[in-house]
């Protein structure tokens, strides 16, 4: 006996939800760059696996851009700049500062390192075209609140190889030198601190004596 064909209509598949900005950003970070994210909105990147972050005043960050390669990722958020460095850089920072005679226990440097166990809010995708350098005009910071890419990361291994690292010191790697980067950041963070102290009427002594310091050298008075 030949069975009859069913005339019951098949259920239609649910319409595919269009990808929103957060979905596209998550896909780009995870699939194109290989960077881990955590669930939820906004998209947040896991720090300490593929990169660490140095968070500094934008003025200090701009002064240190010369020590970065063209593919070194940099983001800005308001008056702060976030420079991505090789994973492990945050752990090395205190010892590196002491070696450079910028003792973090004696000096209040506005230099924050984010490493393993921390998250970074992911800047939105670059506006258009392949990731590349998009420098902001001098003196201009990113939009208040949300971070944006000043220098977006390149794909995958290209982004990793451009991160500043200690192993670049005296070696043949093309990655930028973390030591020079940190020394420049510390120098300019200290200058910013002195300038702010000079603006306070209760702190005239340091300003009047002209405290200066050459990179890698002890303090001197001019």
N, C-alpha and C positions, 0 to 999 in steps of 0.2 A: 504494500500500500504506500503510495507516494504521499508524503506529508504536504500539507498546504503551506504556502509562504505566509509568514505573519505580516499583518497589515498595521501592527502597532508602530506608531512613529517613534524613531529613536530620539533620545534626549539630545538636544543641541549642546555643544560644549560652551562653557561660560566664556564670554568675550575676554580676551587677554587685556589685562590692565596695562595702559601705557606706562613706560618707565618714566618716573619723575626725576628731578635733578639729583636727589639723594641716591636713587638706584643707579643712575649712570655714573655718579661719582664713586660709589662703592665698587661697581664693576671695574672701573678704570684703575682704582688703587689696588684691588685684589688681583685682577686678571692681567692687567698690563704691567703693573709695577711689582706685583708679588708682595705687597705690603698688607699685613693683617689689619683687619678692622674689628670693632666690637658691634654687636647688634644695637639697634636703636638709632634715633635721630637726635641731633645731627650726627653725621658720620664722624667717627673718631678713630684715629690711627693708634695702633699699639706701638709704643716707643720701647726701644731696647732690643728688638729682634733684628731689624735691618738697619736701624739708625738710632742715634741719640740726638738731642736738641740742646742748643745753647740759646737761651732767651735773654736778650739784652735791650737796652734803649736803642731806638732806631738810629740815633746819631752815632753811637758806637758801632753798630752793625754796618752802617754805610762806610765808615772809615776802614773796616776790615774786609770789604768786598774785594779789594785788590789781591788778597791772599787766597781767593777762591778761584777755582776753574770756572769756565763758562757754563758747565753743566752742574755745578754745585747748587742743590736746591736751597732756596731762601724764601721765607714767607714773612709778611708784615701784618700786624694787627694793631691798629691805632698807632701809638707811639712806641711800640715794641717790635723788635725784629727777631725772628727765629731762624737760626742757621743750623742746618742738619749736618751732623758729623757722623763718623763711623761708630757703629755700636761698640760700647765700652768706653767711649770718650767721657761720658758723665762721671763714671767711676774714677777715671784718671785725672779729672780736673783738679781736685784739691791738692794732690801731690804735684801736679804740673805747675799750679800757681805758686806753691812754696818754692819749687825749683827755680822759678822765674823771679823769685823774691817779691811776689805778690801774696803774702801770707793771708789767706782768707780769714784766719782767726784774729788778725790784727787790723785788717782793712775791711771796710764795709763796701764791697764792690757789688754793684747791681748786676751781677752776672749769675744767672740761674741755669743749672744743668738739669735736664730731664732725661732719665735713663730707664732701666728696667723697672716695671711695675707702674709706669705712668702712661697717660694717654694724651694725645694731641688732637684737638679738633681739626678735621681735615678741611683745608681750603677748598672751595669749589673748583671745578675743572677750569683749565685755562680757557680763555674766551674763544679762541679759534686757532686752527692750524696745529702743527706739531709742537710739543713742548719746547720752549727755548727761552732765552733771556728776554725779559721785558722790563728793563730798568725804569723805576719811577723817577720823575724829575727831582733834582736836588732839593732837600728840605721838605719833601712831601711824603707823608706816611700813607698806609693803607686805610681803608674805610674803618670807621670806629666800630669796634665790636668784633665783627667777623674777620677772620684771617683771609688773606688773598696771597696768591703766589707772586712774588717779585721775580724769582727765577724758578719756574716749574721744573720738576724732576723729569729726566729722560726715562725711557722705558727700561725696566728690569735691571740687568747687570750694568747698564750704562749709568744709571743713577747711583748704584752702589760704588762703582769705581771712581766716582767724582767726589766722594765724601772725604773731608779732611780727616787724617789719621796720624797717630804717632809713628806708625811704621814708615811713613813717608820721609822721616828725618834721615838724611844721609843715604837714602835708598834710591832705587831706580824706579819706584812707583810714580805714576802720573798723578796720583791723588794729591791734593793740597796738603801742606804741612800744618798739622794741628797746633804745634808749638808757636809758630809765628802768628797764627790766627788768634790764639788765646792771649798772647802777649799784647797784641794790638787792641783786642777787646778790653783787656784789663786796663791798659793805659788810658783809653778814652773813657771807660767807666769811671776811672779815678778822676780824670779832668772834669767830667760832668759833676761828680760829687763835690769837688773843690769849688767849682763855679756856683753850685747851689749853696755851699757853705758861705761863700763870699757875699751872697745876697742876703744872708742873715746878719742883722746888726750885732748879735751876740757872739759871732764867730769871726772877729777881725784879725786875730793873731796869725793864723796860717796864711791868710791872703796877703797880709802886709809883708811877710817874710819871703813870699814867692817860692813856695815849695814846688820843686820840679823833680822829675825822674826820667832818665833815659831808659829805654827798654833794656831789660836785663842788667841794669846797673843799680847800685844802692841809691837811696834818696840823697839829694843835695839841695842846698839852699842858694838861690840866686840873689 
